[in-house]
Amino acid sequence: MISQLLLAALTLCVAPQSRTEVVTMKAVRIHAFGGVEQLKHEDAEKPVPGAGEVLVRVQAAGVNPVDWKAREGLLKSLAPKLPQVLGYDVAGKVEALGPGTEGVKVGDAVCAYLSLSRGGGYAEFALVRVDELALAPKKASVTEAAGLPLAGLTAWQALVDEAELGPGQRVLIHGGAGGVGHLAVQLAKARGAFVYATAGTQNQAFLKELGVDRPIDYTTERFEEIATDVDVVLDTIGGETAQRSYSLVKRGGTYVSIVGPPDVTSLAERGVNGRAILVQPNGEQLAELVKLVDEKKLKVAVSATLPLAEARRAHELSAKGHVRGKLVLSVAP
Ligand SMILES: NC(=O)c1ccc[n+]([C@@H]2O[C@H](COP(=O)([O-])OP(=O)(O)OC[C@H]3O[C@@H](n4cnc5c(N)ncnc54)[C@H](OP(=O)(O)O)[C@@H]3O)[C@@H](O)[C@H]2O)c1
């Protein structure tokens, strides 16, 4: 009897130290690849920041077409581990710092594009590498900040890094009303280019508001009869649109695709530089984009904000291919 009491007392004493405490958070995860029904709004383990990582209390998470492509399993080779928290764009406050995270402090408002191999944005807390984040824009809402990173970096890496777009050049931006396109249009204008952009009839006024010099309605006009001899094409559409666009770039110009490799051989025969890019996280470039937002040269147009729990609806909307500007999930105030 005495020994039983002793054992019980000992158990009571050691139990709290030996048990590993699992702290949970709400997240949207997939346990298998497939349709929207695979998105589960559920409890998941709250992550702990390691070296070079910052824990961000997510307030808003941007939605991108790559999110539903990842859900369908198209990024399996990059991120094979399940269950997986989806989402690559976040805005929120720094909650905790891992070792080696100089330059940022608890409470800072930040935004980031999380690499495609890690994701984790559809959650109350996300791990962000310190070199992936930037301080959030002061002149934008948290939902706008969440819509900036992936699409903005894509536009930057296509137009600045690859095309080296400069003043007086002429650029054709396909899908000018979309997430990438609407930021690319404004970036091109900020760099002094003449901008042609394509969109449907319902988005022509939006293109004008963004500063497009010659909006093109792809449902009623043939863009190849309007945007001839351009220095740069940014292709966010692909397929037949790509085929019809190759001959529009003048010798020495650049054709940048974000939707798969263009026909580089035929482009090279015409003296055009053909490129396909896959956007990379980059905190320094994101800070440049944030600066443009604060200077009022770049505005993230958020056309719809849905609660995190409605991620399924967000994926359905995105997959239709006609989102104007950005779609954002609201996670916390
Ligand atoms: N390689 C990379 O690193 C990278 C990075 C980001 C995105 N992407 C890919 O690039 C594509 C675009 O991304 P996103 O975020 O901009 O997508 P998004 O926001 O979903 O784009 C929607 C826009 O596309 C426009 N659109 C649809 N069909 C069109 C057509 N035939 N001609 C012109 N515009 C058309 C729509 O305008 P209307 O409603 O007026 O038709 C709509 O505003 C996606 O496939 C995405 O996965 C790749």
The ligand as an SDF file (V2000), in Angstrom:
LIG
                    3D

 48 52  0  0  0  0  0  0  0  0999 V2000
    5.8510   30.7480  -62.5510 N   0  0  0  0  0  0  0  0  0  0  0  0
    5.5630   31.4040  -61.4490 C   0  0  0  0  0  0  0  0  0  0  0  0
    6.4300   31.6560  -60.6220 O   0  0  0  0  0  0  0  0  0  0  0  0
    4.1560   31.8800  -61.2190 C   0  0  0  0  0  0  0  0  0  0  0  0
    3.9060   32.8350  -60.2350 C   0  0  0  0  0  0  0  0  0  0  0  0
    2.6080   33.2980  -60.0710 C   0  0  0  0  0  0  0  0  0  0  0  0
    1.5920   32.7940  -60.8680 C   0  0  0  0  0  0  0  0  0  0  0  0
    1.8720   31.8340  -61.7720 N   0  0  0  0  0  0  0  0  0  0  0  0
    0.8100   31.3070  -62.6550 C   0  0  0  0  0  0  0  0  0  0  0  0
    0.4580   32.3670  -63.5380 O   0  0  0  0  0  0  0  0  0  0  0  0
   -0.9290   32.3290  -63.7980 C   0  0  0  0  0  0  0  0  0  0  0  0
   -1.5520   33.6720  -63.4340 C   0  0  0  0  0  0  0  0  0  0  0  0
   -1.4250   33.8660  -62.0430 O   0  0  0  0  0  0  0  0  0  0  0  0
   -2.3280   34.9690  -61.3200 P   0  0  0  0  0  0  0  0  0  0  0  0
   -2.0690   34.8960  -59.8810 O   0  0  0  0  0  0  0  0  0  0  0  0
   -2.1860   36.2720  -62.0110 O   0  0  0  0  0  0  0  0  0  0  0  0
   -3.7770   34.3570  -61.6440 O   0  0  0  0  0  0  0  0  0  0  0  0
   -5.2130   34.9890  -61.4260 P   0  0  0  0  0  0  0  0  0  0  0  0
   -5.1530   36.1240  -60.4940 O   0  0  0  0  0  0  0  0  0  0  0  0
   -6.1280   33.8780  -61.1120 O   0  0  0  0  0  0  0  0  0  0  0  0
   -5.5680   35.5390  -62.8900 O   0  0  0  0  0  0  0  0  0  0  0  0
   -6.9060   35.7960  -63.1910 C   0  0  0  0  0  0  0  0  0  0  0  0
   -6.9740   36.8010  -64.3260 C   0  0  0  0  0  0  0  0  0  0  0  0
   -6.6890   36.1590  -65.5680 O   0  0  0  0  0  0  0  0  0  0  0  0
   -7.4100   36.8820  -66.5810 C   0  0  0  0  0  0  0  0  0  0  0  0
   -7.6050   36.0750  -67.7780 N   0  0  0  0  0  0  0  0  0  0  0  0
   -8.1850   34.8570  -67.8870 C   0  0  0  0  0  0  0  0  0  0  0  0
   -8.1360   34.4360  -69.1830 N   0  0  0  0  0  0  0  0  0  0  0  0
   -7.5070   35.4230  -69.8900 C   0  0  0  0  0  0  0  0  0  0  0  0
   -7.1290   35.5830  -71.2540 C   0  0  0  0  0  0  0  0  0  0  0  0
   -7.3990   34.6530  -72.1790 N   0  0  0  0  0  0  0  0  0  0  0  0
   -6.4550   36.6980  -71.6040 N   0  0  0  0  0  0  0  0  0  0  0  0
   -6.1630   37.6660  -70.7060 C   0  0  0  0  0  0  0  0  0  0  0  0
   -6.5170   37.5860  -69.3990 N   0  0  0  0  0  0  0  0  0  0  0  0
   -7.1610   36.4650  -69.0000 C   0  0  0  0  0  0  0  0  0  0  0  0
   -8.7100   37.2160  -65.9100 C   0  0  0  0  0  0  0  0  0  0  0  0
   -9.2260   38.3740  -66.5000 O   0  0  0  0  0  0  0  0  0  0  0  0
  -10.7150   38.3330  -67.1150 P   0  0  0  0  0  0  0  0  0  0  0  0
  -11.6050   37.9330  -65.9770 O   0  0  0  0  0  0  0  0  0  0  0  0
  -10.9230   39.7180  -67.5950 O   0  0  0  0  0  0  0  0  0  0  0  0
  -10.6990   37.2810  -68.1740 O   0  0  0  0  0  0  0  0  0  0  0  0
   -8.3440   37.4050  -64.4410 C   0  0  0  0  0  0  0  0  0  0  0  0
   -8.2950   38.7450  -64.0370 O   0  0  0  0  0  0  0  0  0  0  0  0
   -1.4790   31.1330  -63.0240 C   0  0  0  0  0  0  0  0  0  0  0  0
   -1.4880   30.0070  -63.8740 O   0  0  0  0  0  0  0  0  0  0  0  0
   -0.4530   30.9430  -61.9260 C   0  0  0  0  0  0  0  0  0  0  0  0
   -0.4100   29.6290  -61.4160 O   0  0  0  0  0  0  0  0  0  0  0  0
    3.1140   31.3680  -61.9690 C   0  0  0  0  0  0  0  0  0  0  0  0
  1  2  1  0
  2  3  2  0
  2  4  1  0
  4  5  1  0
  4 48  2  0
  5  6  2  0
  6  7  1  0
  7  8  2  0
  8  9  1  0
  8 48  1  0
  9 10  1  0
  9 46  1  0
 10 11  1  0
 11 12  1  0
 11 44  1  0
 12 13  1  0
 13 14  1  0
 14 15  2  0
 14 16  1  0
 14 17  1  0
 17 18  1  0
 18 19  2  0
 18 20  1  0
 18 21  1  0
 21 22  1  0
 22 23  1  0
 23 24  1  0
 23 42  1  0
 24 25  1  0
 25 26  1  0
 25 36  1  0
 26 27  1  0
 26 35  1  0
 27 28  2  0
 28 29  1  0
 29 30  1  0
 29 35  2  0
 30 31  1  0
 30 32  2  0
 32 33  1  0
 33 34  2  0
 34 35  1  0
 36 37  1  0
 36 42  1  0
 37 38  1  0
 38 39  2  0
 38 40  1  0
 38 41  1  0
 42 43  1  0
 44 45  1  0
 44 46  1  0
 46 47  1  0
M  CHG  2   8   1  16  -1
M  END
$$$$
